[in-house]
Amino acid sequence: MSLDEVDREQFASQFYSRQLLIEQLGAAGQEKLSGARVAVVGVGGLGSVCSLYLALAGVGYLRLIDPDTVAIHNLHRQILYSADEVGHPKAELAAKLLRKKNPLIKVNAVIEKVDALNVETLLEDVDVVVDCLDNFQTRYLVNRACIKLGVPYVFAAVTGLEGNLAIFNPPDTGCLECTMHSQKENSPKRVFGIIGAAAGIMGSLEALETIKLIADVGSNLSGKMLVCDFTDMSFMTVPLPKNPNCSVCGSR
Ligand SMILES: [Zn+2]
């Protein structure tokens, strides 16, 4: 179904009708979502689910950044991709699917590896950066760029049966490196075991916090970290104090 301008409004009112019933969100929150620009860094296990729910919630512009192509070992958790798409760029496939899932939004694919030279360009002119990465080297680059650009940074990580979620927004909160500082920066990338459902839960929670942050709904995980242990389903929220001696955000 293609949408002309006349149908568009009607389609939108029905598409979001169940979401609009949430009192804390309402039309005002939906408008904020429609006007929001979000960069999703990584469209793997976390990013597949996170970007899907951001798209379905009506975030007006999504920039999906990922240099990789689909591999067979991705398919058990990276739900945007199918076996017949192995070898194709993830960002492009994801963007194409999300445009189909919600024709009301704009989705842009960036098939580039985030590095020290391009990180600020890739993340400028967005309202929120969502980290769906699998390594701390790139996370530190993203963290530093977000501080410089003054953009809130939604962090999630999942390994095995554990997941973490937080929002960093200095100077109101500390940053990633206040608590998880650079000792891991030069460590080689490790391959962790992962269950698709665990990545899905964390990606979904990440989308939910991003939606709440944009639409100003409830309280969010700014300055706190949700620590999920799926082995016994214990969920704990711990404060993440600012580190005044942090070499990245401490001087602010
Ligand atoms: Zn810091």
Boltz pocket constraint, residues with backbone or C-beta under 6 A from the ligand:
constraints:
  - pocket:
      binder: B
      contacts: [[A, 174], [A, 175], [A, 176], [A, 177], [A, 178], [A, 179], [A, 243], [A, 246], [A, 247], [A, 248], [A, 249], [A, 250]]
      max_distance: 6.0
